[in-house]
């Protein structure tokens, strides 16, 4: 009985984490209709980086790093935050919250392709089947078989951001040999914030923050605090209680939750072919994740949470 209770709490906690991440995409989508998306991101990281440092220090983590690791840390920071956030937020601005959350979940599939091409890992056929099924789902979602297909700027940018974050996953796997997940998060987010804020500062300086509503400020506070500070420990707890493989599956709840919440909160409409495409895509990603062993992805998921929102 004592063993079941923590596991039950872990499952409840992971549903909470997926809900927070799904709601975050919807909430940010709402906020950037009232404020320049680059200004919002700059404002967000001005506080988010210090909060992450505080979280790491509160857990007794060291923020020191070896000089030889600086090139990898810069690449990791750029692909995890600096460059990634530019492309992701502009993608979200030009697409729906549902599409953004679904497309960004393709990161493990893109990672699979990269390590296979670079011959870092031997990928089993069942994994390729899952990857192809996921891509078929995306094609259905984008309207390729329903006469509604169009090259959408936001969807293209989001796919690019997923590919960028896949590079972050691969580089992080090397750094996690020498740094704890929380230390690496704090270090790379701080470096990433130094990349983000200067480039987005003009947009922030031209933004009229006085025009923002109380709801916009509430969303800002939510986007700063919840996606990392109030979910990272829960995600890590889930890994320790039920394992990395089961925990990683909860990331596939995020697009479902974002899609459901976008209907009442953003007055979005979801076509039947999009629902079918999302189902096929998530099924493919689940097959690719569950069946067979893909050590790099599994190793990464054991040590860090997919915080990219």
Wavefront OBJ file of the C-alpha trace (Angstrom):
o trace
v 0.000 0.000 0.000
v 2.893 2.292 0.793
v 4.308 1.721 -2.684
v 1.071 2.456 -4.495
v 0.388 5.787 -2.845
v 3.555 7.545 -4.125
v 2.947 6.084 -7.590
v -0.623 7.371 -7.573
v 0.654 10.768 -6.484
v 3.202 10.661 -9.303
v 0.507 10.036 -11.913
v -1.645 12.825 -10.499
v 1.374 15.131 -10.460
v 2.277 14.337 -14.072
v -1.255 15.079 -15.229
v -0.874 18.390 -13.400
v 2.423 19.075 -15.223
v 0.913 18.282 -18.639
v -2.054 20.519 -17.806
v 0.245 23.383 -16.798
v 2.239 23.109 -20.024
v -0.886 22.821 -22.163
v -2.491 25.811 -20.471
v 0.760 27.772 -20.795
v 0.671 27.536 -24.589
v -2.962 28.690 -24.654
v -2.320 31.478 -22.142
v 0.758 32.796 -23.966
v -1.168 32.695 -27.244
v -3.821 34.900 -25.629
v -1.252 37.316 -24.174
v 0.645 37.904 -27.413
v -2.518 39.164 -29.075
v -2.218 42.201 -26.756
v 1.554 42.597 -26.635
v 4.365 42.110 -29.138
v 5.458 38.445 -28.839
v 9.136 39.408 -28.677
v 8.432 41.950 -25.941
v 6.507 39.339 -23.968
v 9.363 36.828 -24.267
v 11.977 39.379 -23.175
v 9.838 40.385 -20.202
v 9.362 36.725 -19.327
v 13.049 35.783 -19.353
v 14.090 38.849 -17.359
v 12.457 37.143 -14.378
v 12.551 33.488 -15.401
v 16.353 33.205 -15.487
v 16.844 34.568 -11.942
v 14.050 32.323 -10.651
v 15.739 29.282 -12.174
v 19.044 30.245 -10.573
v 17.268 30.641 -7.235
v 15.669 27.211 -7.648
v 19.052 25.626 -8.358
v 20.750 27.320 -5.401
v 17.865 26.412 -3.094
v 18.476 22.768 -4.026
v 22.181 23.084 -3.256
v 23.274 22.914 -6.906
v 26.522 24.387 -8.182
v 26.440 26.869 -11.062
v 30.154 26.596 -11.839
v 31.178 25.194 -15.209
v 34.421 24.215 -16.907
v 35.820 26.578 -19.516
v 36.184 23.703 -21.979
v 32.406 23.189 -21.839
v 31.601 26.769 -22.821
v 31.157 26.086 -26.588
v 28.706 23.248 -25.877
v 26.934 25.338 -23.249
v 26.491 28.168 -25.757
v 25.069 25.786 -28.376
v 22.802 24.236 -25.760
v 21.654 27.674 -24.588
v 20.974 28.886 -28.110
v 19.053 25.774 -29.137
v 17.212 25.506 -25.832
v 16.379 29.174 -25.314
v 18.215 31.890 -27.275
v 17.403 30.946 -30.867
v 14.625 28.510 -30.000
v 12.469 31.085 -28.225
v 12.634 33.515 -31.168
v 11.355 30.899 -33.592
v 8.858 29.287 -31.207
v 7.116 32.482 -30.086
v 6.841 33.808 -33.657
v 5.516 30.412 -34.709
v 2.897 30.494 -31.954
v 1.946 34.039 -32.944
v 1.219 32.845 -36.488
v -0.567 29.572 -35.728
v -3.018 28.072 -33.246
v -2.147 26.922 -29.742
v -3.261 23.401 -30.687
v -0.997 23.243 -33.745
v 1.946 24.724 -31.850
v 1.729 22.258 -28.968
v 1.293 19.297 -31.327
v 4.131 20.198 -33.681
v 6.614 20.953 -30.912
v 5.964 17.483 -29.495
v 7.707 16.102 -32.611
v 11.069 16.973 -31.051
v 11.835 13.338 -30.008
v 11.043 12.151 -33.546
v 13.396 14.731 -35.038
v 16.027 13.767 -32.473
v 15.596 10.157 -33.565
v 16.274 11.115 -37.181
v 19.338 13.220 -36.333
v 21.090 10.563 -34.247
v 20.287 7.933 -36.872
v 21.804 10.041 -39.660
v 24.859 10.814 -37.525
v 25.032 7.130 -36.544
v 25.052 7.921 -32.842
v 22.464 5.214 -32.248
v 21.083 2.174 -34.026
v 17.358 2.730 -34.437
v 15.005 -0.237 -34.537
v 12.487 -0.619 -37.364
v 9.516 -0.253 -35.015
v 10.780 3.187 -34.062
v 10.870 4.205 -37.703
v 7.332 2.910 -38.108
v 6.201 5.107 -35.215
v 8.044 8.100 -36.659
v 6.479 7.644 -40.109
v 3.044 7.254 -38.511
v 3.581 10.486 -36.553
v 4.528 12.345 -39.728
v 1.480 10.910 -41.475
v -0.589 12.296 -38.628
v 0.955 15.727 -39.159
v 0.128 15.528 -42.870
v -3.484 14.702 -42.000
v -3.524 17.498 -39.416
v -2.259 19.985 -41.992
v -5.058 19.028 -44.393
v -3.013 17.101 -46.967
v -5.858 14.612 -47.502
v -8.826 16.896 -46.996
v -8.215 19.595 -49.574
v -7.319 22.142 -46.892
v -3.543 21.912 -47.178
v -1.563 25.148 -47.163
v 1.966 26.074 -46.167
v 1.373 28.000 -42.941
v 4.100 30.301 -41.642
v 3.386 29.566 -37.991
v 3.410 25.792 -38.463
v 6.658 25.965 -40.454
v 8.348 28.062 -37.768
v 7.141 25.695 -35.057
v 8.580 22.692 -36.906
v 11.875 24.556 -37.226
v 11.809 25.304 -33.494
v 11.222 21.587 -32.795
v 14.304 20.771 -34.898
v 16.327 23.402 -33.030
v 15.296 21.936 -29.697
v 16.239 18.471 -30.945
v 19.814 19.746 -31.260
v 19.555 20.979 -27.688
v 18.524 17.475 -26.622
v 21.564 15.876 -28.262
v 24.060 18.431 -26.925
v 22.509 18.344 -23.456
v 22.974 14.579 -23.358
v 26.731 15.135 -23.529
v 26.714 17.852 -20.867
v 24.577 15.852 -18.455
v 27.565 13.567 -17.919
v 29.129 16.415 -15.962
v 26.231 18.569 -14.730
v 23.012 17.851 -12.882
v 19.779 18.587 -14.787
v 18.927 21.545 -12.562
v 22.429 23.044 -12.762
v 22.449 22.688 -16.534
v 18.979 24.240 -16.722
v 20.034 27.262 -14.664
v 23.306 27.778 -16.544
v 21.876 27.428 -20.039
v 18.769 29.473 -19.291
v 20.933 32.300 -17.958
v 23.133 32.240 -21.064
v 19.994 31.944 -23.198
v 18.450 34.969 -21.472
v 21.580 36.957 -22.341
v 20.904 36.035 -25.985
v 17.178 36.732 -25.826
v 16.854 39.993 -23.915
v 19.235 42.244 -25.938
v 17.723 41.223 -29.279
v 14.158 41.598 -28.042
v 14.787 44.717 -25.963
v 13.735 47.173 -28.721
v 10.348 45.447 -28.943
v 10.022 45.621 -25.147
v 10.963 49.317 -25.037
v 8.338 50.122 -27.671
v 5.628 48.099 -25.958
v 3.037 50.062 -23.992
v 2.802 47.905 -20.902
v 0.187 50.232 -19.416
v -2.304 48.926 -21.965
v -2.054 45.379 -20.651
v -5.050 44.090 -18.739
v -5.016 42.388 -15.354
v -5.516 39.096 -17.193
v -2.425 39.750 -19.327
v -0.341 40.355 -16.205
v -1.766 37.217 -14.612
v -0.753 35.241 -17.704
v 2.704 36.785 -17.537
v 3.102 35.713 -13.900
v 1.833 32.240 -14.774
v 4.229 31.902 -17.738
v 7.178 32.961 -15.578
v 6.521 30.789 -12.540
v 4.529 27.697 -13.476
v 6.223 26.089 -16.537
v 9.488 25.534 -14.657
v 9.507 26.449 -10.974
v 6.221 24.726 -10.110
v 6.493 21.786 -12.514
v 10.166 20.790 -12.683
v 10.218 19.169 -9.202
v 6.980 17.300 -9.953
v 8.319 15.983 -13.274
v 11.510 14.831 -11.549
v 9.453 13.149 -8.821
v 7.478 11.302 -11.492
v 10.704 9.956 -13.015
v 11.908 8.684 -9.645
v 8.582 6.975 -8.869
v 7.441 5.443 -12.166
v 10.514 5.690 -14.421
v 11.539 7.817 -17.383
v 9.655 5.825 -20.050
v 6.237 6.161 -18.430
v 6.879 9.733 -17.377
v 7.840 10.794 -20.903
v 4.469 9.636 -22.232
v 2.733 12.410 -20.321
v 4.233 14.992 -22.690
v 1.803 13.681 -25.302
v -1.073 14.916 -23.140
v 0.085 18.491 -23.667
v -1.293 19.022 -27.224
v -4.549 17.304 -26.233
v -4.992 19.615 -23.252
v -3.952 22.673 -25.269
v -6.418 21.771 -28.007
v -9.277 21.262 -25.578
v -8.553 24.472 -23.652
v -8.147 26.571 -26.799
v -11.778 26.031 -27.739
v -13.374 27.778 -24.720
v -10.480 30.112 -23.895
v -9.423 31.246 -27.376
v -12.693 30.479 -29.207
v -10.690 28.239 -31.534
v -12.302 25.803 -33.927
v -10.813 22.367 -34.546
v -11.754 20.590 -37.756
v -12.464 16.831 -37.665
v -9.451 16.109 -39.905
v -7.228 17.963 -37.403
v -8.494 15.822 -34.531
v -7.844 12.684 -36.611
v -4.372 13.903 -37.542
v -3.527 14.670 -33.916
v -4.690 11.191 -32.864
v -2.571 9.490 -35.554
v 0.448 11.678 -34.744
v 0.307 11.055 -30.996
v -0.205 7.320 -31.632
v 2.927 7.249 -33.795
v 4.984 9.141 -31.236
v 3.791 6.805 -28.491
v 4.850 3.758 -30.545
v 8.234 5.329 -31.245
v 8.684 6.160 -27.573
v 7.458 2.933 -25.995
v 8.602 0.178 -28.326
v 12.285 -0.571 -28.652
v 15.113 1.187 -26.918
v 16.525 4.506 -27.985
v 19.175 5.138 -25.379
v 19.971 8.800 -26.080
v 16.364 9.944 -25.811
v 15.626 7.677 -22.856
v 18.799 8.827 -21.120
v 17.888 12.472 -21.654
v 14.328 11.988 -20.422
v 15.650 10.299 -17.284
v 17.661 13.358 -16.376
v 15.745 16.391 -17.591
v 12.227 17.502 -18.298
v 11.096 18.695 -21.777
v 10.784 22.289 -20.653
v 10.696 24.346 -23.825
v 7.634 26.320 -23.403
l 1 2 3 4 5 6 7 8 9 10 11 12 13 14 15 16 17 18 19 20 21 22 23 24 25 26 27 28 29 30 31 32 33 34 35 36 37 38 39 40 41 42 43 44 45 46 47 48 49 50 51 52 53 54 55 56 57 58 59 60 61 62 63 64 65 66 67 68 69 70 71 72 73 74 75 76 77 78 79 80 81 82 83 84 85 86 87 88 89 90 91 92 93 94 95 96 97 98 99 100 101 102 103 104 105 106 107 108 109 110 111 112 113 114 115 116 117 118 119 120 121 122 123 124 125 126 127 128 129 130 131 132 133 134 135 136 137 138 139 140 141 142 143 144 145 146 147 148 149 150 151 152 153 154 155 156 157 158 159 160 161 162 163 164 165 166 167 168 169 170 171 172 173 174 175 176 177 178 179 180 181 182 183 184 185 186 187 188 189 190 191 192 193 194 195 196 197 198 199 200 201 202 203 204 205 206 207 208 209 210 211 212 213 214 215 216 217 218 219 220 221 222 223 224 225 226 227 228 229 230 231 232 233 234 235 236 237 238 239 240 241 242 243 244 245 246 247 248 249 250 251 252 253 254 255 256 257 258 259 260 261 262 263 264 265 266 267 268 269 270 271 272 273 274 275 276 277 278 279 280 281 282 283 284 285 286 287 288 289 290 291 292 293 294 295 296 297 298 299 300 301 302 303 304 305 306 307 308 309
